[in-house]
């Protein structure tokens, strides 16, 4: 057997050289979480409930209490669902750690 890329001729039990294998492209899930992080929305430490209103207010440049009032009005008069708030809470990263709850729940523990 001739020496070539992937084959080492060190001895009788040669092992393939995996250093030349390119890294795997990001999965759609990894692309989604990277996109969420680039949005500039993060649940801050001064949150009242899940931090969705405070994160949105910070991104829009308005007071968090005004955003909370707007969300309450949207829920009461326009039927904005509490499920929307929960979905935003699990999809937005925490400001301190950068961790996204949904990502932590669905990603295998070994990664």
VENMOQUI-V566476 format. One record per pair of residues at least 6 apart in sequence whose C-alpha atoms are under 8 Angstrom apart, sorted by the first residue. I is the first residue (numbers start at 1). GAP is how many residues later the second one is. D is the distance in whole Angstrom. If there is no record, write none. Layout:
i=(I;I)
gap=(GAP;GAP)
d=(D;D)
This chain:
i=(3;5;6;6;6;6;7;7;7;7;8;8;8;8;33;33;36;36;36;37;37;40;41;41;41;41;41;41;42;42;42;42;42;42;43;43;43;43;43;43;43;43;43;43;44;44;44;44;44;44;45;45;45;46;47;50;51;52;52;52;52;53;53;53;53;54;54;54;54;54;55;56;56;57;57;57;57;58;71;74;75;75;89;90;90;90;91;91;91;91;92;92;93;93;93;94)
gap=(6;12;10;11;12;14;7;8;9;10;6;7;8;9;67;70;55;56;57;55;56;19;14;15;17;18;51;52;13;50;51;52;53;56;7;8;9;11;12;46;49;50;51;52;7;10;11;50;51;52;6;50;51;8;7;39;38;33;36;37;40;11;14;15;18;9;10;11;13;14;9;8;11;6;7;9;10;6;9;6;6;7;12;10;11;12;9;10;11;12;8;9;6;7;8;6)
d=(6;7;5;4;7;8;7;7;5;6;6;6;7;7;8;7;8;7;8;8;7;7;5;7;8;6;7;7;5;6;5;6;5;8;7;5;6;7;5;8;6;6;5;5;6;7;6;7;5;8;8;7;7;8;6;6;7;7;6;6;8;6;6;6;7;8;5;8;7;8;8;8;7;6;5;8;6;7;8;5;6;8;8;7;5;5;6;7;6;8;6;8;5;4;7;6)
